[in-house]
Amino acid sequence: MPTIMPSTAATIPTRRRINLAAGWLAALALGACTVQVNQTSGFDPCNPNPCQTKGVCGGWSATCSVKTNAAVCGTWSWTAKTAKPTGVDGKALTKPAGYEGAELSCDGVDNDCDGQTDEGVVADPAKVCAAGGVCAGAKPALLCLGGKWLCGYAEVLAFEASETSCDGKDNDCDGQTDEQVIAKPTDCKRQGVCAGLAAPTCAGATGFNCGYEAAGDYQAAETSCDGLDNDCDGQIDTNLAAAALIGKATCKANGVCASGSEIVCSGGIAVCSYAKVAGFEQVELSCDGKDNDCDGQTDTYVGSDLPLHATDTVGCQTKGVCSAKGAVVKICKAGLFSCDYAKAQGYEANELQCDGKDNNCDGQIDNIATKPALAACGTVGVCADGPLTCKSNLWQCDWPGMTAKGYESFEQSCDGKDNDCDGATDESASAALNCLQAGVCQWGVEATCAVGKAKCDYSHVQGFEEVTETVCDGLDNDCDGKTDEAEALNGSKAGCVVGVCKGVATTTCEKGKWLCDTKAVVGYEDVEKTCDGKDNDCDGQTDEFLTDASACPSQGLCVAGVSAVCVNGKYLCNFTAILGFEAVESTCDGKDNDCDGKIDAGLCGPAATCSGGDQCASGACKALFGGSSKVCANASTQCAATSSGKVVLVDDGAALCATSATQQTCSAGTLAEAKACPADKPACSSGLCVVCTPNAKTCDGKDKTKVIQCSADGLTAQPAATCAGGEKCAGAGDCVPVAGYTLSDSTDAVVAHELVALTGGGFAAIWAINAGNVGELRVRVFSAAGVAKAVSSIGHGASKPIKDAKLAAAAVGSGFAVAWETQSDGKDIALGIFDANGKAIGTPVLANDPDTAGDQGEPAMSVAGGLIHIAFSGENIDFLGFGIGLRSFDATGKPTATANLVVNDSQSVTDGADGDQTQPAIVCKITGECAIAYTHVAANGKGKIRARILSADGQLADAVATVSTGTVAQDQRTPTLAWVGATLLVAWSAEGVETGPGYGIALRPLTATLTPLNGAAVTLANEAATGNQGQPQLREVGTGAALVWGVPGLGSVRDFAASGAAVGAEATFAVNTTATIAVQARLTVLIDGKQLLQFLSDSKGTAAAVSQGLFR
């Protein structure tokens, strides 16, 4: 059975009744006791034995048996060592005192020895609780607590634990009524005239007797304005009753005065006050639907039923007939001021009359909604019931209004109607009216009409989608006025369905572009970064463009930068972009091809260029006599030199031919000074002084008309031929014209020309003529004797030269290359490759970078190491006007790099800062090194000559050197260059080098680093001082150089040593040219040593200018 067990001690005042129910609830909420339920089945009530030890059984023991699932104690015995207890009669007890088989007494004792006290005891409330007063007949709940019964009086109506109410009842059930009750301040008033009255007394059921009759001025409801608090409420002369008013007067009670008015004292007299009445007005002014002055009428003037009038006409129509003074007023209706047009003469709420007046005062005249039925517009088509308009006080056809009915002055709609009222229906149709016109359908839609229905043809509309949009492109493809609506867009094109995004990312189309929501995609990257074999950026490509430069070598050819390309999730070094790279070095080219820090390790054979012995198979790297580089030798005792443009290796003790008439001997790897061959053996061949070149034809040194044949040993010579009249022997025994002869075969005047000596013998002449607004490039090949092999041919292909085009040419392999000015998006440079017969190989290519804007021109060309180097002047090369660009090509015309090199870009001389760079010249050694010179034009228009070195591996030197001298006011122009061994000769046209005014030809020898050779100053190259000397050209000849130049109508030539010293006097040629024509002097050295001059001649003005040749 449930047992209520106190968990904390409670002290209960004995004189205080406790609300039993409230006590239980409070005890439970505070955890003061717990309830346990003892099961009666499934256990043994006698185990442990309840008949010993606990409660009143302490010291006792008894047998235990089970009856009806309860323990029953049998025979008792005293087991304690003390004396057996006795009862009140003094006799020894036979069982524990107070023992109860089941707990019955509320005494604070464990009577049934089960370890619980007073559990489950019950009693009759009538026997243990109070039964008098309000408790009579009540049966309150009981609680045994601390051995005493507590009665729950909470359920007894009017019960009070201590009597506080004066109500004639025994509220605390103690047999006394209203004992010792005290009145509260709210029971009786003791302010005002009631102050000082005796304490209230309890009068039983009627409550307290307040004793107000003892206060002489007391009023239950205040009616006197006497400055006293007559009703004892703490306020003087307030809350006055109606009886206070004089003469049985009353306060207003209509309208807003129905509540809120009060009677107040004013000057000792009771009056009505409406100060607290919301909306009260002494004189009604407000139009609000209320009786504000409480006169029984709403929104009217005092004493009348005339409604209130507003002082303005705001919100009313005041135009037209309403504009007269007093025509419109605002009166109060239903709590609002409304416009009243009763006095507006001719006023109509809805305009009805066509009378030229604004009858409804809306600012529009005769805007009539309902028009009469007249056929003013016509009787056929949509005009049969056309709308009318009131105009000039007359009803007329409303032609603008006819548009709404479908009227068209020219029929365009396909609707089964006669829209232009001509008796014909749908005779023409317009796509603009009958077809979709939004989005991409603004252009290209065609329409036809049949049976009132238009058929639209969208086949010519680019991007049109008929059913719904599938493409995210920022266009309205289905022409419904909406762009890229999401419901049918094909998200498979968004890049969100491939790679790691597949099945995870979601797509949205925004502003014509697909956007992917990749938040939930594991491994996603905006830009592919991880080399893992996955498409991390979901663009359909895996590990694209991933590089890692640190994974690759950076030496040798790789110094330009090698990136590791990600392949199949792993980085692999991408050497494909490294021109000349070899996984295992096998080429002797002066480069570290396998990027291991070693150049040509043991790969280079004899005569190959080297920088150290570890490059050479023999281990011997020798300085090249007559050059600035080194070459591999077979042994360290060999000597290396250049002869006829080729590298020659000479054994120790042997000799080589320094020139065709001088000899040098090799001694322990060093070449001695050149010595002239003796007079009896004046020629040098294979290092030996001989009478003549073995087995070769040559010219008789005593008679220039005689050709002699040399014996096999070169020790004897026999006459072989005699040249015809007008001819002379030159070079390898060829009979050539003594006088100048024509090279060109065009009928039009030649405007530019060039010569190229071919490696197989002979030469090519190249020239340009003008043909209208463009030019024409022609080529012609000649034998070594100067005989043309055929007529000239057009060489420009589809890239025609511009008018007055400038040219450049050089030998390449067995053929030659030509560069010329052509027209593309601006002036550009074309490059053509030709074979030894003058036939074009392939089509011309663009020589300058096609991405460089502006004009590019003035080409200059030189060939070395199989590479064609072209320098040119171009706009935007250095982004500051004209600069000097450089681009290189292989023998087939394929560029070795995409972009131009900027020659004039340097830290040492800021060429781009103060002017243009023009007139480039370039010359290269057979070892690959090149020098480039150009004219730098300053802000004052005067030029200076500057130069820069290009290394064999294509790198521009840091420094740009200023070659010319002179004052800032002296002009320097048109440089030309020639390598003579390790010396670079530079010549140019210059002011200030001659004693008189005008231009002379300046010349200066430089070292390979562009410093003056032995401090050499600028010298005057020409002798004659007549006219301005210009257009110089230098060419290497033997151990020196030949310089040609011209003045109008005359050309000159002079030889110079490598030191820059003149060798012999100046010689003139081209005397058959008009003095107003620049002869454009050129010189080339044929393979057999012949020197051929080239110049323009117009036969003293009697013919068009031609290109002529003259063997020197």
Number of C-alpha atoms within 10 A of each C-alpha: 10 11 17 19 16 17 11 9 10 10 7 13 8 9 7 10 18 19 20 21 19 14 16 14 11 12 16 14 10 8 12 15 17 12 11 11 9 9 11 12 9 7 9 14 19 17 9 10 20 22 29 24 17 18 21 22 24 15 18 19 22 19 16 20 16 12 9 7 15 16 20 19 19 13 11 17 17 20 15 12 7 8 9 15 15 13 11 7 7 8 10 12 16 15 18 24 13 14 18 14 15 17 20 16 21 22 16 15 20 22 27 24 24 21 14 18 26 25 24 16 16 15 15 11 18 14 8 13 21 22 17 16 18 20 23 12 12 17 18 22 19 22 23 22 20 18 14 17 20 25 22 22 26 18 16 17 11 17 18 17 17 15 20 16 24 23 18 16 20 22 27 24 21 17 14 15 19 20 19 12 16 17 18 12 8 7 13 17 20 20 16 19 22 25 11 10 16 12 14 18 15 21 14 15 12 10 16 21 15 20 15 21 11 12 16 10 18 18 16 11 16 23 22 23 20 13 12 18 22 27 26 24 17 16 14 19 22 23 16 22 16 19 16 21 20 11 7 8 12 14 16 19 14 15 18 22 22 12 14 14 19 20 23 22 22 12 8 12 14 22 19 18 16 20 12 12 16 13 17 21 16 11 13 21 16 23 22 16 14 20 22 27 25 20 19 14 21 24 26 26 16 16 8 8 11 13 17 21 20 17 9 10 17 11 10 17 18 20 15 19 23 25 13 13 10 11 16 21 22 20 21 22 18 12 14 15 20 17 19 16 23 11 15 22 12 16 19 15 10 13 21 15 19 20 14 15 19 23 28 26 23 17 16 15 20 22 22 18 9 11 15 9 10 15 15 17 19 15 14 16 20 21 23 14 18 24 24 24 22 19 16 11 14 12 16 16 20 16 18 12 14 19 15 11 15 19 23 17 12 13 21 21 27 26 18 17 20 22 28 22 21 16 11 15 19 22 17 15 23 18 24 17 13 20 20 18 18 18 19 22 24 14 15 14 19 19 18 17 21 14 11 14 15 21 16 16 14 20 13 12 16 12 18 19 17 11 10 18 25 18 25 25 17 17 20 24 28 24 22 16 13 14 22 24 19 17 9 12 18 14 20 11 15 21 19 26 20 20 19 22 25 14 11 15 20 18 20 16 21 15 12 14 14 19 17 18 14 20 11 11 16 12 14 21 15 10 14 19 15 21 22 15 15 20 22 27 25 25 20 16 15 22 25 21 15 18 21 17 15 12 14 20 20 17 17 18 24 22 12 10 15 23 22 20 23 22 16 13 14 14 20 16 18 16 21 10 12 15 12 15 20 16 10 10 20 15 18 20 18 20 22 23 26 23 21 16 16 17 26 26 21 17 19 27 19 19 22 19 26 26 17 18 21 19 27 28 19 18 20 21 29 29 21 23 20 16 19 15 17 21 29 31 31 20 18 18 18 23 32 29 25 19 18 16 13 11 19 19 25 24 20 18 15 17 24 27 26 24 20 21 21 21 23 22 24 21 17 13 20 20 22 13 12 16 14 19 20 14 11 10 17 17 25 26 22 14 19 21 26 23 22 28 26 21 13 16 22 24 27 19 12 7 11 16 22 22 26 22 23 23 17 13 14 21 16 16 22 12 14 14 17 17 17 13 9 11 16 22 28 26 19 20 25 24 24 21 21 15 15 21 16 14 26 26 16 17 11 15 20 23 21 22 28 24 24 25 27 26 17 15 15 22 31 25 24 27 29 31 25 19 15 9 9 15 20 22 26 20 27 23 27 22 15 24 20 21 14 18 13 11 14 20 16 17 25 24 14 9 24 22 29 25 19 18 25 22 25 25 27 22 26 26 16 14 24 26 26 26 27 27 27 27 17 15 10 12 18 28 32 25 25 24 24 22 16 21 18 26 17 21 14 12 16 21 16 19 28 27 20 14 9 17 16 15 20 27 27 23 31 26 24 24 27 18 16 15 19 26 23 27 30 30 26 28 21 17 28 21 13 15 16 23 28 33 28 26 21 25 18 15 18 16 21 14 20 14 12 12 16 20 20 16 28 28 20 17 10 10 14 12 23 21 13 14 20 24 31 23 21 30 27 27 23 24 21 17 19 19 21 23 24 27 31 31 28 29 21 18 11 11 13 18 26 25 28 22 25 24 24 19 15 18 12 16 11 21 13 13 17 24 18 18 25 25 17 14 11 13 12 17 24 26 27 23 32 26 27 27 29 23 22 17 23 24 28 28 30 32 27 29 25 21 22 19 10 11 13 18 24 30 31 26 29 23 30 24 16 19 16 22 15 18 19 10 11 14 16 20 17 19 26 23 14 13 14 12 14 16 25 25 22 27 25 27 23 23 21 19 16 22 22 22 28 26 29 27 22 17 22 26 28 22 24 20 22 22 18 22 17 26 15 20 13 9 12 16 14 15 21 25 15 15 24 20 14 12 18 21 31 26 27 25 27 23 22 19 19 19 15 21 19 20 23 28 30 31 31 21 15 16 14 10 12 15 25 27 28 22 25 21 23 15
